[in-house]
Amino acid sequence: MDKDIQEVDGGCHCGAVRFRVRLAEGLHTARRCTCSYCRMRGAIAVTARLGNLTLLAGQNSLTTYQFNTMTAKHHFCAHCGIHTHHQRRSDPGEYGVNVACLQGISPFDFDEVPVYDGVNHPSDRNGPPESGLLGTLRLTLIL
């Protein structure tokens, strides 16, 4: 896996939603979150600036889900239900892109993924900002 990949195509499971994305720092921003939504979704996300994700097809197939502060916008395909990307709450100028939707990339390609505290979101904390890093999720394959 090339973690320095710059631009990649992606899409949902049924193919209705297709996009091209230029990643902010390749796959080096891969992360998981513990907020109530991400915990249930279980996806690994990487970062792209808002202007760097171009929909190639399926604009009318995208549905958006918002909750709590209504800041984050979680986009998914209305046909197959796959979450493709979301506008981040911690930085609304960025998208978190689901790596499972990126062509040729699997969540199981990552040996380690940092896990961030989304339950105690940085925007909700009083006092100095903290990294929010809770730990690391590791995949150990048994061959």
SULHU-V49302 format. One line per field, one symbol per residue. psi: psi as a letter, one per 30 degrees, with the letter a starting at -180 (. if undefined). burial: I if it has 16 or more other C-alpha atoms within 10 Angstrom, else O. A space follows every 50 residues. Layout:
psi=???
burial=???
This chain:
psi=kjfgkekklllaeffekklkkjkehbgfgklllgleeeeeeglkklkkle fgjkkflgeffkkkkklcfgekjjklkfefgkjelkkkefjfglkkkjff fkkgkkfgfkekkkkljfeikeffkkakklegkeakkkkjkj.
burial=OOOOOOIIIIIIIOOIIIIIIIIIOIIOIIIIIIOOOOOOOOIIIIIIII OIIOOOOIOOOIOOOOOOOOOIIIIIIIOOOIIIIIIIIOOOOIIIIIII IIOOIOIOOIOOIIIIIIOOOIOOOOOOOOOOOOOOOOOOOOO
